[in-house]
Amino acid sequence: MQLQQLAYFMAVAETRHFTQAAERMRVAQPSLSKQIKSLETELGAPLFSRARGNVTLTPAGEALLPLARRMLADAETARREVAELAGLRRGRVRLGATPSLCAGLLADALARFHHDYPGVELRVEEGGSRDLVRDLARGQLDLALIILPLQSSDPSLVTQEILSENLVVASTSARGRRSYMRIEDLRGRPMVMFRRGYDVREATLAACRQAGFEPRFAVEGGEMDAVLRFVEAGLGIAVVPSMVLENRPRLTGTPLLPGLRRTVALAHRKDVEPTRAAQAFRGTLLSFLGEAARDGTLPQGIEALVDV
């Protein structure tokens, strides 16, 4: 089994079209088809069903897909690691983070890393914590900032707690500021709710249900920026991480009683050692958080869980 064959297989699986896959891989279509056929012969099972022009994965193809994705990702990581042996003049860090972190602390940490390692390529993938855990397991990310506890039983991740943060109720400041709200105060209030995959959504639903009610959604399914904009427009209130209200003068963040907090962790795959570039970024991030904690410059409601 060759990596090139797996790359051809992935291209067909993603495009569901042999000609388009050949164009993506910049090879002749007969050559790609021949390699796919050789792979099927070696594995002893057809990988695609070709009926009336429609290309679909067979059960064998479905089984191979996540394995092929991970093998290709690991091969790319190996190439990057070897290229970095001469020093961090080049390399790549694929980082996943929740939108709240991308809008807050992460930008400054990325700026410091880019200043120290200008030749290292930074790729940032935004997503809900559950989505990032999935992408880590697939080998599509080197590191990810995720929310604990994990919603998956996957034991293949190493996590390090780095931040603890309050969740607050975001509302328009025109409604007046309150010193705190109780979970029960959310009953019957129109709420703007994140899409599935966001840990904040699950924490909010769990707290409301524990208090004996189902929240009423005014709008459901938004990403972080959309949720904040909908609240600013007066469509409802939302439970959000406290850091996202920095530089949002039209919104007020009201603490909840009993308090809701979330823990942010830096995660990587247990079976693959992070590349030197990824290790350098981890060091930069932890150093940045430690300094911010010592200097008292962390946003309100955030506590660093690293050595300061």
C-alpha positions as a printed Julia matrix, in Angstrom:
308×3 Matrix{Float64}:
   0.0    0.0     0.0
   1.5    3.31   -1.11
   0.83   6.79    0.25
   0.19   7.96   -3.29
  -2.55   5.36   -3.67
  -4.13   6.54   -0.42
  -3.97  10.14   -1.64
  -5.76   9.13   -4.85
  -8.33   7.21   -2.81
  -8.95  10.28   -0.6
  -9.37  12.51   -3.64
 -12.02  10.23   -5.13
 -13.74   9.82   -1.75
 -13.97  13.6    -1.33
 -15.01  14.5    -4.88
 -17.04  11.33   -5.6
 -15.8   11.69   -9.17
 -12.77  10.04  -10.8
 -12.15  12.78  -13.36
 -12.36  15.59  -10.79
 -10.1   13.62   -8.46
  -7.53  13.2   -11.24
  -7.64  16.95  -11.93
  -7.12  17.69   -8.24
  -4.13  15.33   -8.08
  -2.83  16.57  -11.47
  -2.61  13.12  -13.03
  -4.3   11.47  -15.98
  -7.61   9.87  -15.1
  -6.6    6.39  -16.38
  -3.48   6.51  -14.19
  -5.52   7.38  -11.12
  -8.05   4.64  -11.86
  -5.24   2.12  -12.29
  -3.77   3.01   -8.9
  -7.19   2.72   -7.24
  -7.65  -0.68   -8.86
  -4.23  -1.8    -7.61
  -5.17  -0.69   -4.1
  -8.45  -2.59   -4.26
  -6.61  -5.7    -5.46
  -4.11  -5.46   -2.62
  -6.84  -4.98   -0.01
  -9.02  -7.69   -1.52
 -12.2   -5.61   -1.69
 -13.72  -2.88   -3.9
 -13.54   0.59   -2.37
 -16.04   2.36   -4.63
 -19.36   1.49   -6.15
 -19.66   2.85   -9.7
 -23.33   2.63  -10.63
 -24.86   4.78  -13.39
 -22.16   7.4   -13.09
 -22.54   7.76   -9.33
 -19.44   7.03   -7.25
 -20.08   5.98   -3.65
 -17.96   4.34   -0.98
 -18.43   0.65   -0.34
 -18.35  -0.63    3.27
 -14.64  -1.36    2.73
 -14.12   2.19    1.49
 -15.96   3.61    4.51
 -13.69   1.58    6.78
 -10.53   2.74    5.0
 -11.46   6.45    4.87
 -10.57   7.51    8.47
  -7.46   5.31    8.43
  -6.25   6.8     5.15
  -6.91  10.33    6.41
  -4.86   9.69    9.54
  -2.01   7.96    7.68
  -1.66  10.84    5.21
  -1.75  13.37    8.04
   0.94  11.45    9.93
   3.1   11.26    6.8
   2.83  15.02    6.36
   3.75  15.52   10.02
   6.81  13.32    9.52
   7.91  15.35    6.49
   7.49  18.58    8.46
   9.43  17.21   11.43
  12.39  16.16    9.28
  12.38  19.57    7.57
  12.55  21.23   10.99
  15.73  19.42   12.05
  17.8   22.32   10.77
  15.98  24.62   13.18
  12.67  26.46   13.3
  13.39  28.59   10.28
  10.43  26.87    8.72
   7.65  24.51    9.7
   3.93  24.56   10.35
   1.56  24.61   13.29
  -2.03  23.52   12.76
  -3.95  24.87   15.73
  -7.6   24.42   16.56
  -9.4   26.81   18.91
 -12.9   27.8    19.91
 -14.11  31.11   18.45
 -14.15  32.75   21.89
 -10.42  32.1    22.29
  -9.66  33.26   18.75
 -11.44  36.53   19.5
  -9.66  36.95   22.82
  -6.28  35.89   24.18
  -5.09  33.78   21.28
  -4.39  36.65   18.88
  -1.71  38.15   21.13
  -0.07  34.76   21.71
   0.0   34.11   17.96
   1.55  37.53   17.35
   4.35  36.77   19.81
   5.02  33.38   18.24
   5.08  34.86   14.73
   7.57  37.48   15.87
   9.86  34.81   17.35
   9.45  32.28   14.5
   8.53  34.25   11.35
   9.28  31.3     9.05
   6.76  28.97   10.69
   3.38  28.79    8.98
   0.38  29.17   11.29
  -2.95  27.6    10.4
  -5.85  28.25   12.78
  -9.07  26.24   12.59
 -12.06  27.63   14.48
 -14.73  25.28   15.75
 -16.7   23.96   18.66
 -14.78  21.88   21.18
 -16.34  18.59   20.02
 -15.43  19.35   16.41
 -11.83  20.09   17.4
 -11.51  16.82   19.35
 -12.65  14.97   16.25
 -10.16  16.81   14.02
  -7.32  16.08   16.48
  -8.15  12.38   16.46
  -8.14  12.4    12.64
  -4.67  13.95   12.52
  -5.9   17.17   10.96
  -4.56  19.33   13.81
  -1.3   19.4    15.77
  -2.72  21.12   18.84
  -6.15  22.29   19.93
  -7.56  24.46   22.67
 -10.58  22.5    23.85
 -13.03  22.53   26.73
 -12.95  20.01   29.56
 -14.35  17.62   30.46
 -14.12  15.84   27.12
 -17.49  14.88   25.68
 -15.86  11.88   24.02
 -14.55   8.66   25.53
 -11.58   8.75   23.13
  -8.51   8.05   25.3
  -5.99   9.03   22.62
  -5.6   12.69   23.65
  -3.21  14.32   26.1
  -4.69  17.43   27.75
  -3.17  20.18   29.9
  -5.45  22.59   31.74
  -4.42  26.19   31.05
  -7.41  28.47   31.82
 -10.56  28.63   33.89
 -13.25  31.09   32.81
 -16.65  32.35   33.96
 -19.73  31.98   31.8
 -21.97  35.05   31.96
 -25.34  36.17   30.61
 -24.87  38.6    27.74
 -27.63  41.15   27.23
 -28.0   44.67   25.87
 -26.81  47.26   28.35
 -30.04  49.2    27.78
 -31.85  46.58   29.89
 -29.95  47.75   32.96
 -27.18  46.06   34.84
 -27.8   43.47   37.56
 -25.22  42.23   40.05
 -26.06  38.61   39.22
 -28.72  36.33   37.75
 -29.87  32.89   38.8
 -30.32  30.03   36.36
 -34.06  30.21   37.12
 -34.1   33.79   35.8
 -33.51  32.38   32.31
 -36.85  30.55   32.38
 -39.14  31.93   29.68
 -36.59  34.49   28.45
 -35.89  34.42   24.7
 -32.37  33.1    24.24
 -29.87  33.12   21.39
 -28.31  29.66   21.27
 -25.13  28.36   19.68
 -25.16  25.57   17.14
 -24.56  21.98   18.19
 -20.89  21.25   18.82
 -20.35  24.22   21.16
 -19.57  23.3    24.76
 -21.33  26.47   25.96
 -24.56  25.23   24.43
 -24.34  21.93   26.3
 -23.44  23.64   29.59
 -26.38  26.03   29.27
 -28.86  23.28   28.42
 -27.63  21.11   31.29
 -27.93  23.95   33.83
 -31.45  24.85   32.69
 -32.62  21.24   32.77
 -31.13  20.74   36.2
 -33.21  23.74   37.31
 -36.31  22.03   35.88
 -37.01  23.83   32.62
 -36.21  23.89   28.91
 -34.81  27.2    27.61
 -36.81  29.11   25.0
 -34.83  29.79   21.82
 -35.36  33.01   19.91
 -32.57  32.11   17.49
 -30.66  28.83   17.34
 -27.63  27.63   15.45
 -25.23  30.57   15.42
 -21.45  30.82   15.6
 -19.86  33.04   18.27
 -19.83  36.34   16.38
 -23.36  35.81   15.09
 -24.67  35.04   18.59
 -23.18  38.27   19.96
 -24.57  40.31   17.09
 -28.04  38.8    17.57
 -27.94  39.74   21.25
 -26.84  43.27   20.34
 -29.83  43.45   17.99
 -32.15  42.67   20.9
 -33.24  39.21   19.77
 -32.55  37.67   23.16
 -29.95  36.93   25.81
 -27.14  34.37   25.62
 -24.82  32.54   27.99
 -21.28  33.19   26.74
 -17.64  33.03   27.92
 -16.76  36.23   29.74
 -13.75  37.02   27.53
 -15.82  37.52   24.38
 -17.46  40.64   25.85
 -14.16  42.53   25.81
 -14.56  45.48   23.41
 -18.31  44.9    23.15
 -19.59  48.14   24.77
 -23.2   47.47   23.73
 -23.33  44.27   25.78
 -23.38  43.64   29.51
 -22.12  40.42   31.09
 -24.03  39.37   34.22
 -22.59  36.6    36.44
 -24.71  33.54   37.12
 -25.51  32.04   40.5
 -24.64  29.3    41.05
 -21.6   30.16   38.99
 -20.94  28.45   35.69
 -17.26  28.06   34.72
 -15.44  26.23   32.0
 -11.9   24.87   31.84
  -9.78  25.34   28.72
  -7.09  22.76   27.96
  -4.34  22.44   25.36
  -4.59  19.01   23.73
  -2.65  16.83   21.31
  -2.73  13.22   20.19
  -1.13  10.75   22.58
   0.26   8.51   19.84
   1.99  11.31   17.89
   4.59  13.57   19.48
   3.93  17.22   18.5
   6.36  18.63   15.95
   9.1   20.95   17.13
   7.12  23.89   15.78
   4.04  22.8    17.74
   6.12  22.34   20.89
   7.56  25.83   20.44
   4.08  27.27   20.11
   2.96  25.48   23.27
   5.89  27.02   25.11
   5.06  30.48   23.78
   1.39  30.16   24.76
   2.11  28.98   28.3
   4.72  31.71   28.78
   2.3   34.34   27.51
  -0.47  33.2    29.89
   1.9   33.08   32.84
   3.12  36.61   32.19
  -0.43  37.93   31.72
  -1.44  36.37   35.06
   1.54  37.94   36.85
   0.91  41.33   35.26
  -2.83  41.24   35.99
  -3.72  41.72   32.33
  -5.95  38.68   31.91
  -9.57  39.62   31.07
 -11.99  39.72   33.99
 -13.34  36.31   34.99
 -10.32  34.37   33.69
  -7.82  32.49   35.84
  -4.58  31.03   34.47
  -3.94  27.41   35.47
  -0.28  27.4    34.41
   2.76  28.15   36.56
   3.07  31.89   37.05
